[in-house]
Amino acid sequence: MIIIVLGITGVLIGGITARKRRGNRKDIAQYAVGFAMAFMVVGMILTVILDRILSAA
């Protein structure tokens, strides 16, 4: 669930960033995908950390 939320957040932030920098549609798509991938990696790490913490208790 964390991964999905952060992925969607990354798409929104990436799209907004590219739009502010006056990018065309391809630029906006590339930023959106790049940010989504980066945020999803962070979400995967957070998920593993939370799983290990909660399963140890």
C-alpha positions as YAML, in Angstrom:
chain: A
units: angstrom
residues:
- id: 1
  name: MET
  ca: [0.00, 0.00, 0.00]
- id: 2
  name: ILE
  ca: [2.86, 2.35, 0.83]
- id: 3
  name: ILE
  ca: [4.43, 1.71, -2.56]
- id: 4
  name: ILE
  ca: [1.24, 2.59, -4.44]
- id: 5
  name: VAL
  ca: [0.70, 5.81, -2.49]
- id: 6
  name: LEU
  ca: [4.28, 6.95, -2.97]
- id: 7
  name: GLY
  ca: [4.16, 6.01, -6.66]
- id: 8
  name: ILE
  ca: [1.11, 8.16, -7.25]
- id: 9
  name: THR
  ca: [2.69, 10.96, -5.22]
- id: 10
  name: GLY
  ca: [5.81, 10.71, -7.37]
- id: 11
  name: VAL
  ca: [3.78, 10.96, -10.57]
- id: 12
  name: LEU
  ca: [2.05, 14.09, -9.33]
- id: 13
  name: ILE
  ca: [5.21, 15.77, -8.09]
- id: 14
  name: GLY
  ca: [7.11, 14.86, -11.25]
- id: 15
  name: GLY
  ca: [4.36, 16.16, -13.51]
- id: 16
  name: ILE
  ca: [4.07, 19.40, -11.60]
- id: 17
  name: THR
  ca: [7.84, 19.89, -11.61]
- id: 18
  name: ALA
  ca: [8.10, 19.39, -15.37]
- id: 19
  name: ARG
  ca: [5.15, 21.68, -15.99]
- id: 20
  name: LYS
  ca: [6.74, 24.43, -13.87]
- id: 21
  name: ARG
  ca: [9.89, 24.08, -15.96]
- id: 22
  name: ARG
  ca: [7.78, 24.53, -19.11]
- id: 23
  name: GLY
  ca: [8.34, 21.03, -20.47]
- id: 24
  name: ASN
  ca: [6.36, 19.53, -23.31]
- id: 25
  name: ARG
  ca: [4.23, 16.38, -22.94]
- id: 26
  name: LYS
  ca: [7.18, 14.03, -23.31]
- id: 27
  name: ASP
  ca: [9.13, 15.90, -20.66]
- id: 28
  name: ILE
  ca: [6.18, 15.78, -18.28]
- id: 29
  name: ALA
  ca: [5.76, 12.04, -18.87]
- id: 30
  name: GLN
  ca: [9.46, 11.37, -18.34]
- id: 31
  name: TYR
  ca: [9.57, 13.36, -15.11]
- id: 32
  name: ALA
  ca: [6.40, 11.67, -13.87]
- id: 33
  name: VAL
  ca: [7.78, 8.18, -14.50]
- id: 34
  name: GLY
  ca: [11.21, 9.03, -13.09]
- id: 35
  name: PHE
  ca: [9.81, 10.49, -9.89]
- id: 36
  name: ALA
  ca: [7.36, 7.59, -9.55]
- id: 37
  name: MET
  ca: [10.16, 5.05, -9.83]
- id: 38
  name: ALA
  ca: [12.30, 6.89, -7.29]
- id: 39
  name: PHE
  ca: [9.43, 7.22, -4.82]
- id: 40
  name: MET
  ca: [8.47, 3.57, -5.29]
- id: 41
  name: VAL
  ca: [12.02, 2.47, -4.42]
- id: 42
  name: VAL
  ca: [11.77, 4.51, -1.23]
- id: 43
  name: GLY
  ca: [8.36, 2.93, -0.57]
- id: 44
  name: MET
  ca: [9.79, -0.56, -1.03]
- id: 45
  name: ILE
  ca: [12.56, 0.18, 1.47]
- id: 46
  name: LEU
  ca: [10.06, 1.60, 3.98]
- id: 47
  name: THR
  ca: [7.83, -1.44, 3.54]
- id: 48
  name: VAL
  ca: [10.69, -3.84, 4.25]
- id: 49
  name: ILE
  ca: [11.81, -1.83, 7.29]
- id: 50
  name: LEU
  ca: [8.28, -1.67, 8.71]
- id: 51
  name: ASP
  ca: [7.73, -5.38, 8.08]
- id: 52
  name: ARG
  ca: [10.93, -6.29, 9.91]
- id: 53
  name: ILE
  ca: [10.13, -3.98, 12.83]
- id: 54
  name: LEU
  ca: [6.55, -5.20, 13.20]
- id: 55
  name: SER
  ca: [7.35, -8.89, 12.80]
- id: 56
  name: ALA
  ca: [10.13, -8.69, 15.43]
- id: 57
  name: ALA
  ca: [7.74, -7.41, 18.06]
...
